[in-house]
Amino acid sequence: MGKGLSLQSIVDTASQLIEEKGYDNFSVRELAIRLNVKAASLYNHIDGVDDINREVGMLAATRLNRALSEAVGGKTRDEAIGAMADAYRQFVKDNPELYRTIIGFPILDSGNGLRDIGRPSLDVMRKVVCQYALPDKTVTLYFRSFRSALHGFVSLETAGYFSTMDVDVDESYHFMIAGYIRGIHQLESAYRQRSQRNDT
């Protein structure tokens, strides 16, 4: 594969290795072996391991964003929130190690853009929350807390923390989502009431 080596082939193979071996077990040496090249040859296409980290993280974020976009297509408000939450959870269950690249790589940031990796996957979430009558700050507060709840739940679930409990995991997840849907309606109602009082 050495003759056809490109940044895209490096990223695709790196993402496959991460899924196979695990986020913590990925190495440039093994990547070079899989590509049938010397490790030094990789540096004709990348500056270092952070380049691979950034590109794989972007690939994972793009896939997550696509999954969320497809899930909410043609849906609005409550239905869109539910569909988005289900798609988020399914993505993590199907791609647990790639998901870790979205969450894990930003902490490696040294001014080279790694903190931007997860932002594309927030676009759909923000657009759905913006369908409710809320001020901009509340939109940000809500989707930050909502995403944190999704991440926390699916991270615990994939780690096996809910496997020994009597209550069904699906029921628990949808109970949480239903609470967030009730919450956004309460926020919207309170904002409308304040706006009406200010108008009188």
C-alpha positions as CSV (number, residue, x, y, z in Angstrom):
1,M,0.0,0.0,0.0
2,G,3.0,2.2,0.2
3,K,2.8,3.5,-3.4
4,G,-0.8,4.7,-2.9
5,L,-0.1,6.3,0.5
6,S,-2.2,9.4,1.1
7,L,-3.5,11.4,4.0
8,Q,-7.0,9.8,3.4
9,S,-5.6,6.3,3.4
10,I,-3.7,7.1,6.6
11,V,-6.8,8.5,8.3
12,D,-9.0,5.6,7.1
13,T,-6.5,3.0,8.3
14,A,-5.9,4.8,11.6
15,S,-9.7,4.9,12.3
16,Q,-9.9,1.1,11.6
17,L,-7.1,0.4,13.9
18,I,-8.6,2.5,16.7
19,E,-11.8,0.6,16.4
20,E,-10.0,-2.8,16.3
21,K,-7.3,-2.2,19.0
22,G,-8.9,0.5,21.1
23,Y,-8.2,4.2,21.6
24,D,-5.5,3.6,24.2
25,N,-3.7,1.0,22.1
26,F,-3.3,2.9,18.9
27,S,0.3,3.6,17.8
28,V,2.0,5.1,14.7
29,R,4.2,2.0,14.5
30,E,1.3,-0.3,14.1
31,L,-0.3,2.1,11.7
32,A,2.9,1.9,9.5
33,I,2.8,-1.9,9.7
34,R,-0.8,-2.0,8.6
35,L,0.0,0.4,5.7
36,N,3.1,-1.7,4.8
37,V,5.4,1.3,5.0
38,K,8.1,2.5,7.2
39,A,7.0,4.8,10.0
40,A,9.2,7.6,8.6
41,S,7.2,7.5,5.3
42,L,4.1,8.6,7.2
43,Y,5.7,11.9,8.0
44,N,5.7,12.8,4.3
45,H,2.0,13.2,4.7
46,I,1.6,14.3,8.4
47,D,3.6,16.4,10.8
48,G,3.1,14.1,13.7
49,V,0.8,12.0,15.7
50,D,-1.4,15.1,16.6
51,D,-2.2,15.4,12.9
52,I,-3.5,11.8,12.9
53,N,-5.4,12.5,16.1
54,R,-7.0,15.6,14.6
55,E,-8.0,14.0,11.3
56,V,-9.4,10.9,12.9
57,G,-11.3,13.0,15.4
58,M,-12.7,15.1,12.5
59,L,-13.7,12.0,10.7
60,A,-15.6,10.7,13.7
61,A,-17.2,14.0,14.4
62,T,-18.4,14.2,10.8
63,R,-19.9,10.7,11.0
64,L,-21.7,11.6,14.3
65,N,-23.0,14.8,12.8
66,R,-24.3,12.9,9.7
67,A,-26.0,10.4,11.9
68,L,-27.7,13.1,13.9
69,S,-28.7,15.1,10.8
70,E,-30.3,12.0,9.3
71,A,-32.1,11.2,12.5
72,V,-33.8,14.6,12.8
73,G,-34.6,15.0,9.1
74,G,-38.2,16.1,8.7
75,K,-38.7,16.2,12.5
76,T,-39.1,19.2,14.8
77,R,-39.0,20.1,18.5
78,D,-39.8,17.1,20.8
79,E,-39.7,14.5,18.1
80,A,-36.4,15.8,16.9
81,I,-34.9,15.8,20.4
82,G,-35.9,12.2,20.9
83,A,-34.6,11.1,17.5
84,M,-31.4,13.0,18.0
85,A,-30.8,11.4,21.5
86,D,-31.5,7.9,20.1
87,A,-29.1,8.5,17.2
88,Y,-26.4,9.8,19.5
89,R,-26.6,6.7,21.7
90,Q,-26.6,4.3,18.8
91,F,-23.6,6.0,17.3
92,V,-21.6,5.5,20.5
93,K,-22.7,1.9,20.8
94,D,-21.7,1.2,17.2
95,N,-18.5,3.2,17.3
96,P,-17.3,3.3,20.9
97,E,-13.6,3.8,20.2
98,L,-14.1,6.4,17.5
99,Y,-16.4,8.3,19.8
100,R,-13.5,8.5,22.3
101,T,-11.5,10.3,19.6
102,I,-14.1,13.1,19.6
103,I,-14.1,13.3,23.4
104,G,-10.5,12.6,24.1
105,F,-8.4,14.4,21.5
106,P,-9.4,18.0,22.4
107,I,-7.4,17.7,25.7
108,L,-4.3,17.3,23.7
109,D,-4.7,20.7,22.2
110,S,-1.5,22.7,21.8
111,G,-2.9,25.5,19.6
112,N,-3.3,23.4,16.5
113,G,-7.1,23.3,16.3
114,L,-7.7,20.1,18.2
115,R,-10.3,21.8,20.4
116,D,-12.5,22.3,17.3
117,I,-12.9,18.5,16.6
118,G,-16.2,18.0,18.3
119,R,-17.9,21.2,17.2
120,P,-19.4,19.9,14.0
121,S,-21.4,17.3,16.0
122,L,-22.9,20.1,18.0
123,D,-24.4,21.9,15.0
124,V,-27.5,19.7,14.7
125,M,-28.1,19.8,18.5
126,R,-28.0,23.6,18.6
127,K,-30.3,23.9,15.6
128,V,-32.9,21.6,17.3
129,V,-32.8,23.5,20.6
130,C,-33.1,26.8,18.6
131,Q,-36.6,25.6,17.5
132,Y,-37.8,26.5,21.0
133,A,-38.5,30.1,22.0
134,L,-35.5,30.6,24.2
135,P,-32.9,33.4,24.6
136,D,-29.5,32.6,23.1
137,K,-27.8,32.1,26.5
138,T,-30.4,29.6,27.6
139,V,-30.0,27.7,24.3
140,T,-26.3,27.3,25.0
141,L,-26.9,26.3,28.6
142,Y,-29.5,23.8,27.6
143,F,-27.6,22.0,24.8
144,R,-24.4,21.9,26.9
145,S,-26.3,20.2,29.7
146,F,-28.2,18.0,27.3
147,R,-25.1,16.8,25.5
148,S,-23.4,16.2,28.8
149,A,-26.3,14.0,29.9
150,L,-26.1,12.0,26.7
151,H,-22.4,11.6,27.0
152,G,-22.6,10.7,30.7
153,F,-25.3,8.0,30.1
154,V,-23.7,6.4,27.1
155,S,-20.3,6.4,28.7
156,L,-21.6,4.6,31.8
157,E,-23.6,2.3,29.6
158,T,-20.7,1.2,27.4
159,A,-18.6,0.8,30.5
160,G,-21.1,-1.8,31.7
161,Y,-22.4,0.2,34.8
162,F,-26.1,-0.5,34.1
163,S,-25.8,-4.2,33.2
164,T,-26.6,-5.5,36.7
165,M,-29.6,-3.3,37.4
166,D,-33.2,-4.5,37.4
167,V,-34.6,-1.5,35.5
168,D,-34.3,-1.7,31.7
169,V,-31.5,0.4,30.3
170,D,-33.6,1.6,27.4
171,E,-36.4,2.7,29.8
172,S,-33.8,4.6,31.9
173,Y,-32.4,6.4,28.9
174,H,-35.9,7.4,27.6
175,F,-36.9,8.5,31.1
176,M,-33.9,10.9,31.1
177,I,-34.7,12.2,27.6
178,A,-38.4,12.7,28.6
179,G,-37.2,14.8,31.6
180,Y,-35.1,17.0,29.3
181,I,-38.1,17.5,27.0
182,R,-40.3,18.5,29.9
183,G,-37.5,20.8,31.1
184,I,-37.2,22.7,27.8
185,H,-41.0,23.3,27.7
186,Q,-40.7,24.7,31.2
187,L,-37.9,27.0,30.1
188,E,-39.8,28.1,27.0
189,S,-43.0,28.8,29.0
190,A,-41.1,30.8,31.6
191,Y,-39.4,32.9,28.9
192,R,-42.7,33.6,27.1
193,Q,-44.2,34.7,30.4
194,R,-41.3,37.1,31.1
195,S,-41.5,38.5,27.5
196,Q,-45.2,39.1,27.9
197,R,-44.8,40.9,31.2
198,N,-42.0,43.1,29.7
199,D,-44.3,44.0,26.8
200,T,-47.1,45.2,29.0
